[in-house]
Amino acid sequence: MNYFIQFLTCFRIICGPFIFVSITFFNLYGFALFLFIFASASDYWDGFLARKYKLESVLGSILDPIADKILVTFLILALGIELSSAYIALVGGMILVREFWVGALRDFNSRTGNLEATKVSFLAKIKTSIQFFTFVSFLVGLYINSALILFISNFFLFLALIITLQTGLSYTIASFRR
């Protein structure tokens, strides 16, 4: 079971580049949507199974958020390129900066023994869910060629940005509260 849980995490890492290539080089939006839905589901299942079977590990706790970041990075880049959207690039860039910042905070807190400051919060799980929902929305809009869905997806992206920045601010405050 441990290998399966690790496979699910690695699956997300591998899916990022495949989704990027599917969107930007081949316009295979349905395939990219299919891959992304399975990659998103693997984010839930690897954590659920690790907790259920008490197979949580230090490596898993490090790789899981990195896998999410890799997947999100490739999606933001692909959508910004495919839709020629400065808006997606700007908002996506801000989301990615927060992700890198929180990664740095986690490293800082592990070195200073303040691990609780950047422990994954419920709001951070909501953030990931909203980001993933937003990307599904964009991919559905591309797949069915719906300008309306793509337009609405931009609002979801802004909502994802607000929650993303809020969780980054919360982690920052908790990290330097001492």
HELIX and SHEET records of a PDB file:
HELIX    1   1 ASN A    2  THR A   24  1                                  23    
HELIX    2   2 TYR A   29  LYS A   52  1                                  24    
HELIX    3   3 VAL A   58  GLU A   82  1                                  25    
HELIX    4   4 ALA A   86  THR A  112  1                                  27    
HELIX    5   5 LEU A  115  THR A  118  5                                   4    
HELIX    6   6 PHE A  122  TYR A  143  1                                  22    
HELIX    7   7 ALA A  147  PHE A  176  1                                  30    
END                                                                             
